[in-house]
Each structure stands twice: as C-alpha cells, then as structure tokens.
Amino acid sequence: MKQIVDKQKYKARIMDELVERYLETFGAVCIEGPKWCGKTWISSYHANSEFLMADPANNFQNRHLAELSPSLVLEGETPRLIDEWQEVEPIWDAVRYAVDLRGKKGQFILTGSSTPKLKDQRVHSGAGRIGRLRMRTMSLYESGDSSGKVSLKQLCEGDMAPVMTGDVDIKDLANYIVRGGFPAAIDLPAANAQLISQSYIDTILADDVGRIDGIKYDTNKMRLLLHSLARNESTTATKKKLTNDIKQVDDEMVDNDTVTRYLDVFERLYLLDNQKPFSSNIRSSVRIKQAEKRHFCDPSLACALLNATPDKLINDLETFGFLFEALCERDIKIYAQSFGAQVFHYQDYAGREIDAVVELNDGRWCAFEIKLGANQIDKAAANLLEIYDKMASEGGKTPSVMCVICGMSNAAYKRPDGVYVGPMSILWTKKVEILC
C-alpha cells in the first residue's frame, strides 16, 4: 500500500514515542493541532493503512463515502489513519463504536486541524477510548538547528553539568523566529519562509473560518484582531485591551462580544496556543482569575502579521524580546509534553511574573525567565530569587529549579545563588530518547 509518507525519508518528531505510547494505551489516538504542522505525516508514519478525507480524487469520493457509510471507511489494516475526521463528524462516533466492538488497542489514528461544534449533541466524547494529543510546529531540535547539548528534562531534575555551548549569532535567532517551525518552511531562507506564514493567515481567513461553523464572518475585522494579537504576543493582554488596541491603531470599532467569538474560532482552528496561569497551590483561584499569556501557534505568524523581517527585529529589540520568548515557550511546550509536564506562566496580584513554569507530574515545578541578552541575566535571576523568597515566607510551595534562558549566552552553568543559566540550546535535546 502506498502511503503519504516515505518512511525511509521521514524526519523524526519528538512526539513519535508519545504516539506509540498512546497507541499501546487507547483504542484510537486523535492528533490535533494547526494546519501544516505535520499531523498527517506523523500519523502516516505510524499507520498501516490510510483514509484521507480531503483527497480530491473522483470529486472528493472519500468524503462522500464517509458521509454515506462512516463505518465502511474504518475497514483496513490497523492502525488506520483517518485524516481530517472533522470533515464528516459522524466518523468520531463510528470510531468510538468500533473501538468498543473490537476491544483492542491502537486501532485508529485520527487527525484534526479544527475542533467543530458538533451539531449532533449525542456524539460521545470518546473518553477512555480515544486519547488526544496536541501537536505543534517543529522545535529547533527537530528542524536541525540545535546543538542538543542540554536536556530540559534533566534540568528540571536539577541535573545539568556545566558545558560550553558555543557562540550564538543574533541574526540566527532572528531568522529562526521569522522562519518559524512549519515543516515546509524549514529549509527555506527567512524571506521565502515568511511567504508560507503569510499564506497561512490568508488561508485561515479566506477558507477555514467560514467552514468551521458555516457562518460568514467579517474577515477584515478578524484580520485586525490578528494584528492586535501579534502586537500583544507574549503578553497577558485582556480582551478589552485587544478591542481598544484595534480602535486606537486601526480606527475600527469591534465590540467585546465580537472579539470573544473571533478568539473562540481562532482557538478551535489551533491558531492560538496560549499559556494558562499557574499557582503553586492547586486549590488556588489564581489559575482562573489571572489572564492567559497570549501566543500564536508559531511565532512566525506574528512576524507575518507585523511584516517583521530579521533585520527589523534586530533594530527593534523590544519586539525581538517578546518574539524570542514566544519561540522559547513554543519549544518548552514541545519538550515538556514528551515527559508528561505542563507549561504555564506565573503572575501574582503584586505584579511579580515568571515567564514560563514547567509543572512536573509529581507536583514539583520549575521557574524559567527568558531573556534575549546576556546583560539581562543578573536582573532575571534576582527576580526569580525574590519570588522564591516571597513564596517561602508565606509558606507556599517554592520552585525546585530556577533557570534563566538566555538567547546570547554561550554556556550552561549554575550560578553561586543556585539559579541555572542556559543559552538557547537549553531548549534543545541531545537525543529524542533523553526526553522520554
């Protein structure tokens, strides 16, 4: 059987081992995430047969067949890939029923680049039968741009030996951000890669936002909101701030309810990948009361919306800093997922902040400050220590590891005050196996 992916040429992803683990655990696995991030390729690699819903052959014969007989498309060697299942919503229940009937693990791999509001409320959630995995664009390790000298998992265990990691060129960092992590852009120069990011935004607005609910949205206002989100990348901007920002910069009025509806559509298309707030006390209301930190699914999309080239970023270090933070936090999420950790941000009512919090599955948590320049390391470490002391004095649960991730540092080491310092390569891993 000919498959989409040539397994001999497949470029390994960090999620590969996680997909295998889920196939051993659940009757079916649903891999969700933004368009063009590699969901179909990784699914095809792990599948033994395929059914591609979006195949245009014979006037989209596959989709018509799925609409006529959802159960029929499930027949084939397992694991069987069903790509873009949400195009025919009854497929979900058909998969769940087949999993129950067969009583075996690893029967199906579903992919989805949007979350539909199911019209049929009888549709089962799939809990216990279908495991869900969030896939992201490629990390710097996966794209081959890393030295892979430091493991995030080992660091979170407090195990990081000092190592020289080599000088980092600020132009390279700017290129990584503008190019982004979409697989199709990896081998392209930044200028050409940015065309992919721009096309991504255009495709979302011209096609996907209308198809997700069958509703005709005002795509001009949606684009204004996307511009506002790009200007507020890596911040906790409220909906009111986004609304006012659109009015102030673009002189276009959008009400809060409209912003809420549009954000919901963007989230269901996996265009956004926000960081939830963190509290070391699991019963605290801080997780609910504090705002999420806003991120696109890939920093290249913010660059495309802002028309930010590598040279422009270098000449605007404030914007560069926010987008560098987005790049780091994208990669932290990818690496943390592989060893069962979750990524948050911290912001208390006194205004103290931690850029990224990695919460381990045993309840320990690690605090990360992200800075572009080495001249910011001392201030960032002092901020972490101040928050540590404040939590300790209040009887709170303190971080087990504190680290400053620095774009321009050329070494990984532990400071005398106990704070680790890691260059950009702290987000790269020596081998995929190290993370699992």
N, C-alpha and C positions, 0 to 999 in steps of 0.2 A: 504493500500500500504506500503510495506517495503521500508524504506529509509536508506541511508548510515549512517546517524547519529541517535543515540538513544537520542531523545530529553530529556529524563529523566536524561541522563548522560552527556549531553552537557556541556562543560566548557565555561562559558560566555566570550565573547570578547568585548573589548571596542567599536569595530565597530558595534556591534549589533544595537544600536539605530540609527546609521547613515544609516545602510542598510534599516531599517524600514522607515526612513525619505525619502530616495531615492525612495523606492517602492511607497510611497504616492505621489511622485512628478513626476516620469518618468514612461513611459510605460514599460521600461526594465532597468535593472541595470547590468553593467559589472564589476565584481570584478577581478582585475588584481593584480599580484604580483608573487613573487618567488615560485618555486615548494615547496611543503611540508609545506607551512606556514599556512595552514588551510582554504584555499579558498573553497574547496568542502564541508567541514564540516559546515562552517558558512552559506553557500548557502543552503545546505540541511536542516539546522535548520529553515531557513526562507521560504523554498519552500513547496509546497503541492504535487508536482509530480516531477519526475526526468528523465532526458535522459543523460546517461553517454557515451560520445563519445569514451572513452578509454576502455570500457568494453570488455574484450577479448572473451566473450561468443559467441559460434557459429561462430568462425573465424571472430571476430570483426563485428558481424552483424549490430550493431548500426551505426558504421561508414559507412558501405556500404549503409545502408538505408538512412542516411543523404546525401550521395553523389547522390543517385538516386532521392530522393524527400525531399529537405530541409524543405518544408512547412509541410510535414507529421509529422516530429519529434516535431513540435510545439504544437501538439494536446495533451491536458492533463489539469488536474486541475491547476489553477494558484495560486500563482506564480509558474512557471515551470522552474526548473533548467536544463540548458544545459551546461554540464561540458566540459571544454576544447574545446570551439567552434572553435578555430582557426585551429583545425584538418581538418575541412571542411569549407573553407572560405565563401561559399555562404550562410551559416547559418546567418551571420551578416545581409545581405540584406533581408533575409526571415523574420528575427525577426523585422527589421525596418518596413517592409511592413505590417506585422501582427499587429504591434502596431498602425500604421496609420489606418488600416482597422477596428480594434476593437474600437479604441478611448477610451481606458480605461488605468488606471494606474496599475502598479505592475503586469504586465503580465508575465515577464520573468526575470530570473537571469542567466546571463552568467558568466562563469569563464574562465580565460586565464592566462597561465604561460609563454606566449611569445607573442610578437607583430609581426605578419607576415608582410612582404612587399607584400601587396595584388597584386596578378597577374592581377586581373581584375580591371582596373582603374575606372570602372563605379560604383564600390562599394561606397555606400553613407556613409558619416562619422557617421551618426546616431545622429547628433547634434539635441538637443531638444527632441529626442525620447529615447535615451539610455544614462543614466548617468553613468559615470565611477568613480570607487573608487579604490584607491591603498591600498592593504593590505600588512602588514608587518609581520614579525615573532612576537612571543609573547613578550610583555614587562614584566618587573619584577613584576608588579602588577598582570598581567594576569596569570603568572606562579606560583603565590602564594608566592613569595619570598620577598614581601614588607610588611612594617607595615602600609602603607597607611595613614600616619598622615598629609600629606600636599598635597594640590591640586595645580597643575600647573596653572589652570585657575584662581583660587583665587589669587595666587601670581602675575600673570600678571595684575590683577586688583589692585595690591598694598594692598592686604588683606591677611596678613599672621601673625597669632598670634604666639608669641614665644612658642616653645614646645621642650621638651627633646625627642629625637627620639631613644636613646639607642646607645650603642657602636656598631661599625661595625668591623667585623673581616676581615682583608685584604685578608685572604685565601678565604673567601666567595666571595669577589669581583672578585678575580682571577678565581674562579670556575664558576661564572655567565658568565664571558667573554668567557671562553673556552667552556663551555656547550652550550651557545647560546640560542636562542629562538625558534628553531624549535620544534613544539609540541611533536614530537616523542622523543626528547632528554630531555624533562623537568624533568622527574622522574629518569633519569639515572645519575650515577656518571660521573664526567668530562671525565675520561678516555674512558668510553664507548660512551658517547655523542660525543666525538671527532671522533669516527668511522663514525657517521652519517654525520658530516661535511665533512670528507674526501670522503665518498661515494657520497655526493652531488657534489663535484667538479669532481669526476671521471665520474659520470653520465652525467653531463653537457658536458664534453669534449668527452665522448665516444658516446653519442647519440644526445643530444639536439642541439649542434652547427651545426651538419650536417643536421638535419631535418628542421631547421628554414628556410633555403633558398634552400635546396637541393644542397648545394655546399660542396665539400670536403675541409675542412680547415686543415692547419698544426697544429694539436693539441699539438705537442711538443712545438711549438713556442707560442701557446696560453697559455700553462701552464707556460712558462717562464714569459709571460706578467702578468699572475695572481700572480706569485711570486713577481714580481716587484710592483704590486698594493698592495699586502699585506705588503711589506716593506715600502710602502708610505701611508699606511692607515692613515686617518685623516689629510692629508696634501694637499696642492694645487699643487702637482707635475704636471708639464706640460707633454705633450706627448713627447717632446724632452727629458725631464728628465727620463721618463719611458724607452724610447729607449736606452738612454745612460746607464741607470741602468742595463738593460738586458745585454748589451755588456760588461760592467765592471765586473759584478758579475758572469755572466754565459758564457761569451766569445762566445756569439751567436749574429749574426747581424740580426736585424729586422728594416726595414725602417719605416719612419713616416706614410706612407700611409697604410702599413700593420697594424700598431698599431691602426690607426683610424678605419679601417674595423673591427678589433677584438673588440675594445671597443664598437662599434655600436652593434655587435652581443651580447656582454655581457649585454648591457643596454636593448636590446629587450628581453632578457631572464630574466630580472629583477634581475640579479646577482649583479648589482651595484645600489646604492641609494645615489648618490652624492648630496651635498648641494650647491645650487646656491648662487652666491654673492648677497649682499644686499647693497642698497643705500637708505638713508632716504629721498632723493629727487627722486620721482618716475619718473622724466624725465631725470635722470642722466644716463650717459653711463656706469657707474660703473658696473651695472648688467651684461653688455655684455663684457666689457673689462677685468674684473678680472676673475681669474680661479675658477672653482668649487672646493670644498673640496671633496676629494675622499673617498668614503666609499663602502664597500661591503654591501649587504642587511642585513647581520648579522655579528657581529664581530667574531663569531666562525669560519667563513670561512677563515678569515685572520690567525687565530690561527692554523687551519688545514694546511694551506699552509706553515706557518713558523714552523710547528711542535712545537708550543708553548704550554707547559703544565702549570698548575697553578704554580708549583714550579719554572719553568723557568721565568715566568712573574715576580714573586716576586724577583727574582735575576737579573732582567733587568728592572729597574723602568722606564726607558725612553720609552721602548716599551709598558710596562704596562700602562703608562700615555696616550699614543696615543690610545690604545685599550679601555681603560676606557672611554675616550672621545667618541669613536665610540659607546660604549654601551649606554652612556647617550643620545647622539644625536639620536640614534635609538628610544629610549623611548620618547624623547621630540617630535619627529615627530608623533608618535602614539597618544600621548595625545593632541597635538596641533590640529591635524586633527579633533578630535571629537568636538572641539568648533570653527571650521572654521578658525583657524590660520594657518600661513605658517611658515616654518623654513628655515632660510638662515644662511650664515656666513658673517662676515664683514672683509674686508681687504682693506685699503686705500693705496694710492700711497706713503705714508710716511712709510709704513710697519706696521702701527698700526692694530691690529687684535682683533676681538671678536669671541669667539668660536662658539656661537650659538645666532641667532637673531630670536625671535618669533614675527612675524608681525600679529597684530590683524586685524580683518576685518574692523575696523573703522579707520585704518591708524596708530594707536599707535604702538609702538614697544618696545620690552623688550630685554635687553642685558644680556647674560649669559657667564660667564667664567667657565670653567670646570677644576678642579684640583683634583689630587688624594690625596695629603697630606694636613693636616690642616696647616702645616708650610708655605703653598703657598697662603693662603687666603689673607694676607695683600698685597702682590705684585699684586695679581689678582684684588683686589678691587681698588688699585691705578691705574692700567691700565684702568679700566672702568671709573674712575673719570677723568683721563687725556683725554680720548676720549670724554667724556661728555663735559668737559670744552672747548676742541678744537672745537667741533661742535657748541656749544653755541656762541663762539667768532666769528664764521663765519656765524652766522645767520641760521644754519641748524636746523633740527628737532631732538631734543635730545630724548634719550630713556625715557619712562615713568617709567620704573622699571629697576634696575640693581641688579644682583644677582651672587654670586659665588656658584656654585655647587661643593661640596667637598665630596670625597669618604669617608674620615675618620673622618668627623665631627660627633658629637653625639647630635647636637641641631640645630634647625632652629630659626633664630633670625634676627633682623635688627640692623646693626651697627650704631654708632653715626653719621657716614658720609652719612647715607642713603642707603648704599648698603646692600642688604639682603644676608644672608648666609644660605645655606640649605645643609644638608647631602644628601647622595644618595637617601633617601626617598623623596626628593623634586620631584622626578620623579614618585612617586607612588601616587595613589589617594585613598582616604578613601572609596569611593564607585564609581562605574561607573557613577552613575547619576550626581555626582559632576561635571564631565567634560562636561556635555551636557546642 
